[in-house]
């Protein structure tokens, strides 16, 4: 109880006596980290762009991602092909702020300028994980792409069950809509690194929920002088 009281005191005061450990304690604020959080609450500006992007060597289009995410995507696609025979394709990776602005404007026109309806599937500019170069919309060759039918394809079933092996998580689960703010997207996968992807996958909670728990654990362990597992 004493430890928890200290933790709450630090959080409530908004001061971090941990010095340089702030980024570790709040990884969702580290723009260069793989746990950087982007949603409608935490948005990037039009000046944001990843430090480095490369083109993933996989079938499909819009294949730019951060180098570590692109390498993991290539590994995941190759494993899916080997284990199931299905060919996964890239549908949409990195998007600039301007690109997202245009996509959102187009969606608004299609739904008669109903902002809430448009935001169910298309993030406003600044609120999309695609800005990070860590997210990929995945499809299966000659099958479904960017619709819920992808979840029932051989590739869709495999990638949901196995993405964690390669450092990815399913970002917008069907039962998480009230937390993420987005409708079910069985095609949208986010890279977080292999070490933590399995933990998030096993927890079966939205990324936002897991980040809160993770930050608490980091702070608790710092106060005890231990490393976070």
C-alpha positions as CSV (number, residue, x, y, z in Angstrom):
1,X,0.0,0.0,0.0
2,X,2.9,2.4,0.8
3,X,4.4,1.8,-2.7
4,X,1.0,2.4,-4.4
5,X,0.6,5.7,-2.3
6,X,4.0,6.9,-3.6
7,X,3.1,6.0,-7.1
8,X,-0.2,7.9,-7.0
9,X,1.5,10.8,-5.4
10,X,4.0,11.1,-8.3
11,X,1.3,10.8,-10.9
12,X,-1.0,13.3,-9.2
13,X,1.7,15.9,-8.7
14,X,2.8,15.6,-12.4
15,X,6.4,15.7,-11.4
16,X,8.9,13.0,-12.3
17,X,11.7,12.6,-9.8
18,X,12.9,9.8,-12.1
19,X,14.8,12.3,-14.3
20,X,15.9,10.7,-17.6
21,X,13.6,7.7,-17.0
22,X,10.5,9.7,-18.1
23,X,10.5,8.3,-21.6
24,X,10.6,4.7,-20.2
25,X,7.8,5.5,-17.8
26,X,5.7,7.1,-20.5
27,X,6.6,5.3,-23.7
28,X,3.4,6.5,-25.4
29,X,5.0,10.0,-25.5
30,X,8.2,8.9,-27.2
31,X,7.8,9.8,-30.9
32,X,10.7,7.7,-31.9
33,X,9.6,4.6,-29.9
34,X,7.5,1.7,-31.0
35,X,4.9,2.3,-28.3
36,X,4.1,5.9,-29.4
37,X,0.3,6.3,-29.0
38,X,-1.7,8.0,-31.7
39,X,-5.5,8.3,-31.6
40,X,-8.1,11.0,-31.5
41,X,-6.8,12.1,-28.1
42,X,-3.1,12.0,-28.8
43,X,-2.6,13.4,-32.3
44,X,0.5,14.4,-34.3
45,X,0.9,17.7,-36.1
46,X,1.4,18.2,-39.9
47,X,5.1,18.6,-39.1
48,X,5.5,15.1,-37.8
49,X,7.1,12.4,-39.9
50,X,9.2,9.3,-39.0
51,X,13.0,9.7,-39.0
52,X,13.4,7.0,-41.6
53,X,11.2,5.0,-43.9
54,X,11.9,2.1,-46.2
55,X,9.8,0.1,-48.7
56,X,8.9,-3.3,-47.4
57,X,9.7,-6.0,-49.9
58,X,6.3,-7.6,-50.0
59,X,3.5,-7.8,-52.6
60,X,1.0,-4.9,-52.7
61,X,1.1,-1.2,-52.6
62,X,1.9,1.7,-50.2
63,X,4.7,-0.4,-48.6
64,X,6.6,2.3,-46.7
65,X,7.3,1.6,-43.0
66,X,10.0,2.2,-40.5
67,X,12.9,-0.1,-41.1
68,X,12.3,-2.4,-38.1
69,X,8.6,-2.7,-38.9
70,X,9.3,-3.3,-42.6
71,X,11.7,-6.2,-41.8
72,X,9.2,-7.7,-39.4
73,X,6.4,-7.4,-42.0
74,X,8.6,-9.2,-44.6
75,X,9.2,-12.0,-42.1
76,X,5.5,-12.3,-41.3
77,X,4.4,-12.5,-44.9
78,X,7.0,-15.1,-45.7
79,X,5.9,-17.2,-42.7
80,X,2.3,-17.0,-43.7
81,X,3.1,-18.2,-47.3
82,X,5.2,-21.1,-45.9
83,X,2.7,-22.2,-43.3
84,X,-0.6,-21.7,-45.2
85,X,0.2,-21.1,-48.8
86,X,-1.7,-17.8,-48.7
87,X,-0.1,-14.6,-50.0
88,X,-0.6,-11.6,-47.8
89,X,-0.4,-8.2,-49.5
90,X,0.3,-4.7,-48.4
91,X,-2.7,-2.4,-48.8
92,X,-1.7,0.7,-46.9
93,X,1.4,1.5,-44.8
94,X,2.8,5.0,-44.1
95,X,0.6,8.0,-44.8
96,X,1.6,11.6,-44.6
97,X,-0.6,14.1,-42.7
98,X,-1.7,15.6,-46.1
99,X,-2.6,12.2,-47.5
100,X,-4.7,11.5,-44.4
101,X,-6.4,14.9,-44.7
102,X,-7.4,14.1,-48.3
103,X,-8.7,10.6,-47.3
104,X,-10.8,12.1,-44.5
105,X,-12.2,14.8,-46.7
106,X,-13.2,12.2,-49.3
107,X,-14.9,10.1,-46.6
108,X,-16.8,13.1,-45.3
109,X,-18.2,13.8,-48.8
110,X,-19.4,10.2,-49.0
111,X,-21.3,10.4,-45.7
112,X,-22.8,13.8,-46.3
113,X,-20.4,15.6,-44.1
114,X,-21.4,13.6,-41.0
115,X,-18.1,13.8,-39.0
116,X,-19.0,11.2,-36.4
117,X,-19.9,8.7,-39.2
118,X,-16.7,9.5,-41.2
119,X,-14.6,8.9,-38.1
120,X,-15.8,5.4,-37.6
121,X,-13.4,4.0,-40.1
122,X,-11.2,7.0,-41.3
123,X,-9.1,8.9,-38.7
124,X,-8.9,12.6,-39.0
125,X,-5.5,14.0,-40.1
126,X,-3.1,13.6,-37.2
127,X,-5.0,10.8,-35.5
128,X,-4.0,7.9,-37.7
129,X,-1.4,5.3,-36.8
130,X,-0.4,5.2,-40.4
131,X,1.5,8.5,-39.7
132,X,3.9,6.5,-37.6
133,X,5.2,4.1,-40.2
134,X,4.4,1.3,-37.8
135,X,1.0,0.3,-39.1
136,X,0.0,-1.8,-42.1
137,X,-3.4,-2.6,-43.6
138,X,-3.1,-6.2,-44.6
139,X,-5.0,-8.1,-47.3
140,X,-4.9,-11.5,-49.0
141,X,-4.0,-11.7,-52.7
142,X,-7.2,-12.2,-54.8
143,X,-9.3,-12.1,-51.6
144,X,-10.8,-9.5,-49.3
145,X,-9.0,-6.3,-48.4
146,X,-10.1,-3.4,-46.2
147,X,-13.4,-5.1,-45.2
148,X,-14.4,-7.5,-42.5
149,X,-14.4,-10.5,-44.8
150,X,-10.7,-10.5,-44.5
151,X,-11.1,-11.9,-41.0
152,X,-12.5,-15.1,-42.6
153,X,-9.8,-15.7,-45.2
154,X,-6.9,-18.1,-44.6
155,X,-4.5,-15.2,-44.4
156,X,-6.7,-13.2,-42.1
157,X,-7.2,-16.0,-39.7
158,X,-3.5,-16.8,-39.7
159,X,-2.2,-13.2,-39.2
160,X,-4.6,-12.6,-36.3
161,X,-3.4,-15.7,-34.5
162,X,0.3,-15.3,-35.4
163,X,1.1,-11.6,-35.8
164,X,2.6,-11.4,-32.3
165,X,5.4,-13.7,-33.3
166,X,6.7,-11.0,-35.6
167,X,6.1,-8.0,-33.3
168,X,2.6,-6.9,-34.5
169,X,-0.7,-6.6,-32.7
170,X,-4.3,-6.4,-34.1
171,X,-5.1,-2.8,-33.2
172,X,-8.9,-2.4,-33.6
173,X,-10.6,-5.5,-32.2
174,X,-14.3,-6.0,-32.6
175,X,-15.0,-5.8,-28.9
176,X,-12.8,-2.7,-28.3
177,X,-14.7,-0.1,-30.2
178,X,-15.7,1.8,-27.1
179,X,-12.1,2.2,-26.2
180,X,-10.3,2.7,-29.5
181,X,-13.1,4.8,-31.0
182,X,-12.9,2.8,-34.3
183,X,-15.0,0.1,-35.8
184,X,-13.6,-3.4,-36.1
185,X,-10.7,-3.5,-38.5
186,X,-9.4,-7.1,-38.9
187,X,-6.9,-5.8,-41.5
188,X,-5.1,-3.2,-39.4
189,X,-1.9,-4.3,-37.6
190,X,0.5,-2.3,-35.6
191,X,4.2,-3.0,-34.9
192,X,5.3,-2.8,-31.2
193,X,8.3,-5.1,-31.3
194,X,8.5,-8.8,-30.6
195,X,9.2,-8.5,-26.9
196,X,5.9,-6.9,-26.0
197,X,3.6,-8.0,-28.9
198,X,3.1,-11.4,-27.2
199,X,2.2,-9.8,-23.9
200,X,-0.3,-7.5,-25.5
201,X,-1.7,-10.3,-27.6
202,X,-2.1,-12.6,-24.5
203,X,-3.7,-9.8,-22.5
204,X,-6.4,-9.4,-25.2
205,X,-7.1,-5.8,-24.4
206,X,-6.9,-2.6,-26.4
207,X,-3.5,-1.0,-26.8
208,X,-4.7,2.0,-24.8
209,X,-5.7,-0.2,-21.9
210,X,-2.4,-2.1,-22.0
211,X,-0.3,1.1,-22.0
212,X,-1.9,2.3,-18.7
213,X,-1.0,-1.0,-17.0
214,X,2.5,-1.0,-18.5
215,X,3.2,2.5,-17.3
216,X,2.0,1.6,-13.8
217,X,4.3,-1.4,-13.8
218,X,7.3,0.6,-15.0
219,X,6.8,3.2,-12.3
220,X,6.3,0.6,-9.6
221,X,9.5,-1.1,-10.6
222,X,11.5,2.1,-10.8
223,X,10.4,2.9,-7.2
224,X,11.6,-0.6,-6.2
225,X,14.8,-0.3,-8.2
226,X,13.8,-3.2,-10.5
227,X,13.6,-3.6,-14.2
228,X,10.2,-3.9,-15.9
229,X,9.8,-7.4,-17.5
